[in-house]
Amino acid sequence: MLWGRLRLWILTCCLALPATAWSAAGTVQVVLGQARIIQSTGQERAAIKGDQVYTGDTITTGASGQVQLRMIDDARLWVRPSSRLLIEQYPADAAAAQEPRAQTATRLIEGGLRAATGAIGQRAPDKVRLSTPNAVIAIRGTEFELAFFPDRLAEAFQTPAGTYHRVYEGRTRLSSPGSPPLDVLAGQAVFVGLMPGDAPRVLPQIPPFLNLPDGPVASPPAREAAPLARSLKIGLRMASPMADGAVVISSAGAPVEPVQTEALAREGESARLSLSYAPPPNTRQRRAPEPPVTLTLDITAKVQDGQAQVQVQDVLRGGSLILTMRLGTWTDISGRASWLSGGRQTIASSSARPESAQVLIRVDTGP
């Protein structure tokens, strides 16, 4: 009887959970360069094609990163380089997006965005809201460009800090605190600064950063021409000592394979790699298994004269390391910072322990 009541209570709780716990607001269609998705819980991951995004997610892009999203109501969002976009509210699923009360809210925290409205904006434009830190955009079934530059990005673009907005089709209404709203027509661009009382105003001409083609585009203009950053493949491996001919033999007599992962990154951009290494099983001694060891590193690399200049940051423990290493070669960094120190002796699984694990990294030129 008690078990039956418990099962009924669990089922009731599951049915009471909001649909947004499982339903996606949209899907990643294109990723160029470095881009990440940060969940409302603080967990983050690299953005890849086919990823789903949810209410509460923040999409971030690096200096050369670009992401195209297709939302469940068929709206299109192109997140420009050096940007952060927060999905504040979206219907739970495609069916909910068809309801008259369906509404959306997104917030451009910094950077640039191009948007084309979907079914909700075409059916009920008053239900679509897009904001920046100092402005709110109300749409009227349209396609437009939006940018918010804090001082750091404004300096890169050599333009005043604030919100910039251009309409391609349809019209919008831009509002800012303490000022009357301004209607923006197709072909117009407007600006509102960060000073208290700044009112939106129509610009005499469209700035270059609002005069961009469809889809993802290049990063902010450089003050001086610079060579394009090449793509690098960065690898991380954990294993019991393997260098100098050492091997690891399990209690069953079979070699223990190391674990490894890799990621792509542009030169000078950080790649985050994470691994968990479980020591070989111990069947000869009656003791509890050793717990897995988790290692998360941010690795940044540049290539010069056939070698990689590498900076390693331990995310969990806070240590860092700078080194020069050969391209395409696993390089042992055990014991050189806060991560695991390694040994170089041959060991059996009965004596393998987490602190004997070896940490190696590799940098190759990418595809």
N, C-alpha and C positions, 0 to 999 in steps of 0.2 A: 504493500500500500504506500509506504513512504517513498519507495523508488518510483512508483507511478506518478506520485505528486511532484517529485523532483523533475522527472522528464517533462511533465506538463508545464512546469514553471520555466524550464530551460527553453522549450519550444515557444512559449508566450513571449519571453524576453527577446528571442531571435526575431520573431515576427514583428516586434515593436521597434526594432532598430530601423533608422531611416534608410531609404534606398540609396542615399548618397554614400553609405558605407561601402557599397559594392559597385555603384554605377559610375561610369566615366563621363566627364564633361566634354572630352574631345580626344583626338588622337594626333600624335606627332607624324607629320607627312614627310618632312625634309629636315635634315640636320646637316649643317656645314660648320666645320671648326668645332670649338669647344662650347658645350652647352650642358646645363645641369637642371634637374628638377628637384626642388626642395619641398618636402611635404610639410603639412601644418604641424606635424610632430617634431620637425627638425631633421628628420632623416633625409638624406639626399642621395642622388644617383646621377650618373651620366645619362643625358637624353639620347635615345636612339630611335630610329625610324620604327613606327609601329607601337611605341610606348603610348599608354593611356595617361591622361591628365585628369585631375579631380578638383572639385571645389576645395579651396584652401591651398592648392599647389602654387608655388612660385617658379616661373621659368626664368633662368638666368643664362646669359650668353657672354662669352669672352670677347676680347677686342676683335677677333675675327670670327666669332661664333654667330650663327643665324639659325632660326628655327621657324618652320611653318606648321601651324596647327589647323586642323579641321574640327570644328566643334560639332556637337550632336545636332544642332539646328542648321548645319551646313554653312555657318559663318566661317570666314577665313581670317586668321590672324598671322601676320608675319612679324616675328620678333627680331628686331635689328641687332647689330653688334653692340656690345657694352650695355646691355639692357636687363631690366628686371620687371617681369609682368606677373601680377598676382591675380589668380582667378578667385574672386570674392564670392560669386554666386552663379550657379547654373542649374537648370532643371536636372532631375535625377536621371532621366533617360530620354530617348527620342520621343516616346509617347507623351511624356510630361511636357516636352517642348512644344507640342501641338495644342496644349491647353491654353485657353484665353488668358489665364492668370500667370502664365510662364514669364519669367523675367531673368535678366542676366546683369551681372556687374563685374567689371574687370578694372584693375588699377595699374597704370603704368608708373612704377616707382621711379624709374630712371631709364634713359635711353630712348629708343625709337620703336614705333609700331605702325604697320599698315593694316587696316581692317576693312573687310568687306562684309556687310551685314548678311545674316542668314534669315531663316524663316521667321524667327521672333521679331527681328528688326523690321522686316518687310510687312508683317501683319500688325504689329503693335510697337512702333518705334519708341513710344513712351516707356516701354518696359525694358529698354536697353540703356545701360548707364556705363560710361567709361570715364575714369577720373585720373588726374595726376595730383601730386602734392599741393598744387595751387589752383586747380581748375577742374571743372566738370563739363563733359561733353554730352549733350542730348542730341540724338540722331533723328533724322527724318528719312530713313531708308536710303542709305548712301554708302559710298566708299571713300575712305579718307586716310590721311597720314597724321600721326601724332608723335610729338617728341617732348620729353622733359629733360632739360639739362641742368643739373646742379653745377656748382662752380667748377668742379673737376672736369666734367664733360664740356661745359661751355668754353673752357680754355682750349680744349682739344679742337673744338670746332671754330674757335676764334669768333665767338658770338656771345651776346649777353645771356645770362642764366635765366631760365624760366620755361614756360610752356609754349610750344610752337604747334600750329595746327593748319592743315591744308585739306580742302575738300576737292575730290575728283568728280564725284557724281552726287546729285541730290543736294542736301544742305544740312547744316548742324546749328546748334546754339551753344556757345561757349559762355560759361559763367565762372566768375571768380569772387572770392569773399569781398564784400564791401563795394562791389561795382555792378552796374546793370548788365544783364546778359547781352551778348552780341551775336546776331545771326550771321552765319558764314555761308556764302553761296559757292557753287561750283566754280573752280578757277581762282578762288581767293585763298590767301594765307593770312593768319593772324598770329599775334604774339601777346602774352601777358607776362610781365616781369615778376620778380620775387619781392619787391618792395611793398610794404603795406599801402593799400590804396591804388596800386597799379591797376589800370583798367585795360581790358582787351582792346587791341587796335589792329586795323587792317594794315598789312605790310605793303609798301609800294611795289615790291617784287618778291617772287617766291625764292626763299633761300635754297642753295644747292642741295642741302641735306633733306629738303622736302620735295625735291625734283628728281625722284628716283623711279626706276622701273619696277614692274610687278615682282613680288617675291623677294627672297633674301638678296641683300646687296652687300657692297664692300663696307669695310670698317671706316671710322672717322678719318678724314684726310690727314696725312702726316705733314709736319712742317717742312720736312725734307724728304726727298725720295729715298726709299729704303728697299732692299731686296725682299722678295716674298719669303716668309718663313716656311721652311720645308716641314713636311710631316714626318714624325718620328714614331717608332714603335718601342714602347717601354715595357720591360718585363720584370716581374718580381717572383722569386722562387724561395721556398722554405723546405729544408730537408735536414735529416741528421747528416753529420759530416760526410761530404763526398769528395773533397779536394785531396790532392796528393795520393790518389789511388785508394782512398778509404771507401768502404762500402758499408751498407747496413743489411744485416741478414735477420729475417723474422724468425720466430721460434719454430716455424714450419720449414725453414730452410730456403725461403723465397726472398728475393731482394725487395726492399721497401721503396716504393716510388716516391719521389719528391712531389710537392704540390706547387703549382705556379699559375700565374695569370699575367695578362698583358693588356695594354690600352694604347690607343693612338692619341697623339697630342702634337700641336705645333711647337716649333722651337720657341723656347722662352715661356711656354704656357705649362701650368702644372697639371700633372695627371695623378689622380688618386687611385691607388691600388691597395687591395685588402685581401689577406689570406688567413686561414686558420689551419694550423698544423697539429695533427694528433700524433703523438709518439707511437712507435710500433707496439702491437699488442704484447702483453706480458702473460704468458701461460705457464712459465716455469716457477714463478713465485706467486704466492697468494697475497696479493696486495691490490688495493684499489687502482684502477687504470689512471694514468696521468691525464689531467684535463687538457683539452686543446689549448694551444697558444694562438692568440689573434694578433696580427700585425697590420697596421694601416699606415701607409706612407704616401706623402705628397712628393712627387719626383718631377723636377724641372731640368731640362737638358738643352744644351746648344752644341752644335757641331762645328769644329774648327780643325783644319789640317788633319782630317781623318780620325780625330779623337772627340770624345764627348765630354763637355764640361757639365758636371751634374751637381745639383743641389738636392739633398734628401731631407725631408722633414718628417719626424715621427709624430703623427697626429694624436695618438693616444698617450704618449709619454713625454712629448715635448722636445726631444733631442733633435739635433740637426747635424748635417755633414756635407762638406763640399769636397769633391774629388774629380780627378781626370781619369778617364778609362777608355779602353779600346772599344771601337764599335763592334757590335755583333759578338761580344764575348761576355760570358757570365762572370761577374766580378764579385768576390766575397767581401761583404761589408760587415761581417759578424764582429761584434765587440768593439766597433769603432765609434759607437754613440750609445744611445740609451736602449737600443733594441738588443736582441739576444746575442750573447757571446757564443762562439762556436769552438768546437774542438777539432782535431785532425786525426784522431785515432780510429781504428776499426772497432765498431761496437756491435753487440748483439742486441736483440730486442729486449732482453731481460735487463739490460743496463741503460737502454735509451731513455733519456729524460728530456723535458722541454728545453732546459737550459743548454743542452748540447746541440740544439737545432742550428742550422747554418742559414744565413740570410744572404742572398745573392741578387744582383740586379743586372740588367742588360739593356743597352740602347742600340737600336738599328734604325737605319733610314726607312721611312714608311713607304707604302705603295704609291 
